[in-house]
């Protein structure tokens, strides 16, 4: 895992270009702020405020990297709060304000297509961030999402150990079908799980803990509490609702996957109510998107950064940069999220988790 941490730093270093100077006081970062736009304004549109990573990590990392690369560039920020119609309005607002590049993590990849086209028609470059929006986007920055699903599925199998048989009943709670990443996570998970366990119940959790909890409750009713060997959850947010439902049904000690390395997810792993998550280092992803955005704004060629190609739901072939995700279990928390300073031991090991942290070797 030391190689993983070093690799994360190397990605950040490789994406760095000569800095234009330090950030000035005119940097715009608050979601309620507005700017007069102009030739050096970059729009950042994120999909929701429920997923902890966007506000806490992606946004500040992106803004800091833009400032380091271009002292007089501004970032105009907005969050869709899970509303695709609101995000479309935010794109229109960015166009009106005269931004030159929009970096967008789409709430609904298909619904945003016309907004992307409207921006491009005005000469604005659009970068898809984390989720591949439909339409004529100039670049895409994300992780290898099929690999994410494979890591999740394999982590579930590893946790099952000798109990991973074709008769073992597994519940799958996938992400929102409106998110193209969800389909890729699902694809990767099936690659790992198909033929090795019995996927006895599979539904979408819509990236909501409440929906995921309802789906798992239905699975328990359908299959029987004693017959569920493990649960695949596509992310940590849903895993939280699932873990509560499992506990309420008297189910414990079975594998439960996740994704995003949210603090609550890491704490559940320490406590033993979640078996794994997938860590997608937010800093190199945000910095990659910021670097591409600044290069596009300055008219530079991004071929050296976007080294692969992904095809969107609209059939557009998009120059892409895909980073490598990492599976996290209790065994490598120190070597991943703590080593990368995503969280400190104190963040994880609050009073509620102190005993479990000690048993896990974190204190």
N, C-alpha and C positions, 0 to 999 in steps of 0.2 A: 503493500500500500504506500510505502514511501515513494515509489515510482509514480503513483497516482498524484500525490501532492506535488511532487516536482513537476510532473507533466502539466498540472493546472497552472503553475507559475510560468512554465515555458510557453503555454498558449498565450497568456497575458503578455509576455515579453515579445512574442513573435508578432502580436497584433499592434504593438506600439509603433508609432511613426514619430518623426521629429516634432516636438511640441512647439506650438506657436507662442507659448507664453503661459503664464498663470491666469486662472480665472479672475475676471474683474467683478466689480460689484453689480454689473448689469445682468448677470446670469439669472435667467428666469426658471424657477423650479416649482413654484406653488401651483396647485391645480386650479386655484381660483383666479390666478393672475392672467393677464393678457399682455400682448406685445403688439407693436406696430408691424410685426413681420419683417420683411426685408430679405436681402440676399443671403443672410447668414443665420436664418432661423430654421431649426429642426423641430418637427412635431413628434412627440412620443405619445402613443395611444395604447393603453393597457386595458385588458378586458374586464377585470373585476377586482374588488377589494376584499373578497372573501378568502381567496388564496393568499396566504401571508407573504409569499415571496415577492409579489409585484411591487407593493408599496414599500416594503422593508428593505429589499435588496436590488431588484432590477432597476427601479427608478433612480435611486441615488448612485449606483454604480455607473449607469448610463450617463447621467448628468456630469459626474466627475470626469469620466473619460472624454466626453465632448469638450469640457473646459480645458483639459490638459492638452488636447490636440489643436484647439482653436480658441484663442483668448477672447475674441469678439463674437463668437457664435452664441446663440441663445437656444434654449430648449423650452418649447411650449408644451405643457403636459396636460393630459386629461385621462380620466378613468371611466370606462363605460358602465361600471357597477353592475355587470352582468346583463346589460340591456343592449341588444344589437341595434335597435332603432336609435338609441342614444349615441352609440358609437358612430353611426352614419352621420348624425348631426354634428358630431365632433370633427369628423373629416371635413364636412362643409365649412365649419368654423375655421379650421386650419387653412383651407383654401382661401377663404375671405381674408384671413390675417396675412396671407402672402408668404407662408412657409415654403421653403424650396425642397425639403425632403421630409417625408412622413415615415416614421418607423411605427408599425402597427402589429400588435398581437390581437388578432381578430376574435371577437366574441362569437361570431358566426362566419365561418370562412366563405360560405356561399353568399350569404346576405350582403356582405361587404363588397362584393364584386363591382357593383355599379358605382360605389363610392370611390373605389380604387381607380376605375376608369375615368371618373370625373376629375380626380386629382391629376392623373397622367395627362389628360386632355389640356390641363392648364400648365403643363410643363413641369409638374412636380414629380420627383423620383419617389417611389414607394418601396420600402424595405419591409418584408414580412418577418416578424420577430416571434420566435418560439412556435407559432402556428402558421402554416402556409396558407395565406389568404388567396382567394381566387382573383383572377384579373391580371393585368400586365404589370406585375411587380418586378422591380429591377434586381432584387436579391432576397435571399432567405437565410436567416441565421437561426439555428436550433441545435438540438441534439439528435443523434441517431435514434429515432423514436421506435423503430422496430426492435432495435437492440434493447431499449428500455423494457419493452414487453418481455423479451427473452430473459432478461435479468430477473424480472419479477417472477416469471414462471419457474425459472430454474431455482430461485431462492425458495419458492414454495416447495418444490420437489426436494431440495436439500434439507429443508426443515422436516418434511415428512419422513425422510430416510427410508427405512425398510417398509414403512406404511404406504409408500407410493406405489400402488398397484392399480391395475385396470379396473378393480372393483371399488377403489377409494373414491367416494363422492366429493367433488369439489364444487363450490359455488363461485361463480364469476360475476363480479359487479364492475362493468366497464364504464368508461367516461361518456360524456355527452356526444351524441352522434353528430351534432353541429360542429364539433371540433375535429378537424382532420387528424390531429394527433391521436385522438381516441381510437380511431380505426387502426392506426399503426401499432399502438400499444397492444390492442386486442390481437392483431396479427402475430406480433412477436410472442405474446403469451401462449397463443394456440400452438405456435411452432414448438415451444418448450413442453407444453402439457399434453397435447393430443397424442393418444395412443399409450400414455403412461398413467393417466388417471381418468376417472369418469367425470366429465364436466356435466353434472346432473341438473344444474340450474344456472341460467345466464341471462342477465338483464343489464340495462343501462342505469347508472346511478346519477346521471346528469351533473356530475361534479358536486353534488349536494349531500351533506352528511345525513340530512333528514330523509331524502329519497333513498339513499343507500341503505339506511336503517330499515325503512319500510320493505325494501326488496329482500333483505336478508331475513326479516321476520316472516315474509311469505315463503322463503326457501325453507326455513325451519319447519313451518307448518306443513309444507309439501313433502319434505324429505324425512323429517324427524330429527330432533336435536342430536341423538346418539349416532346418527348416520352421516354427519357432516365431518369430513376429514380435514378440510382446510378451506379458506376463503381467499380468493384473488380479489383485491381491491386495487383499482387503477391509480388511486392517489391517496395521500395521507388524510386529506379532509374527509373523504368518504370513509376511510378506515376508522376514523374517530367515532362516527355514528354506528358503524358495524361492530366495533369493539364493545360499545355500550349495549347494543342489542344482544350480542353473544353472552355477555355477562348476565344480562337479565334473564336469559333462557337457561342459565346454568351451564353454559359451554365454556370451557377453559382449556388451555394447553394445546390449541390447534394453531397451525400457521395462519397468519394474516399479513398480506403484503401491503405495500403502499408506494408512494412516489412523492418526490419534492423535498425530502429530508426536512420537513417542518419540525419545529421544536417539539410540538405535542407528539408527533410521530416518533421522534427520537426518544422521548420520555416513555412512550408506550413500549418501545423496544427494550429499554432498560428494565421496565417493570414486567416484561414478559407477556403483555397483552397484544403486542404486534411483533411479528417475527422479522420483518425486513422493510426497507424503503429503498428508493433509488435516489442517489445524490447527483443532481445535475448542477455543477458549480455555476452559480449565478453570475459571478464576477466575470469570468472569461466570456460567457455568452453575451452579457450586456456590453462588455468592452468591444467584442467583435462587431456587434451591431452599431455601436457608436463610431467605430473606426470606419466601417463601410459607409455609414451615413455622412460623415465628414468628407470622406473621399469623393462620394457622389456629389456632395454640395460643391466641392472644389474642382469638379470635372476630371477627377483622376480615374484611371483604369482600376477596376476592382478584381481583375482576373487572378491576381496572386493571392487574394483572400478567399474568394468564392471558388473553390477548387473542384466542386462537384455540381451536379445538376439534379434537381427534383422536379417532378411534374405535378402541377396543382390539379385540383378538381375541375378546373376550367380548361385543362389541357395545355396550359402554358408551361414551357420549360424554363425553369428559374435557376440562375447561377446561385449556388448554395454553399454555405459553410456549416458542416455538421460536426459537433463536438462529441466527446465520448462520455457516456454516463457510467456511474459506478454503483454497484450494489452495496448497501450498508446493512450490517447486522450488528448484534451486540459485540461481536468479536473485533470489529474494525471502526467503531465510533471514534476512538482516539486518533486513528490514522487518517481519518477523512474529515468530518465536519469540525472536529476540534482542532486538528492540525492546520486546516485551512482557515481557522478563526471565524468560522461561520457562527459557532457558539462557543462559549467558555464552559468549563466544568460547572461553574456556579450557575450558569443559565440552565443547564440540564438538571443538576442535582439540587433542586429545591428541597425543602423539608419533607415534602410528600414522597420524594424519590431518593432520599438520602440512603436509606437502608439498601435499596436495590442498586444504587450507584456503587456502594461499597462492595456489594457482592459481585458486581460487574467489573470491578477493578478500576473504576473511574475516580475514586477518592482514597 
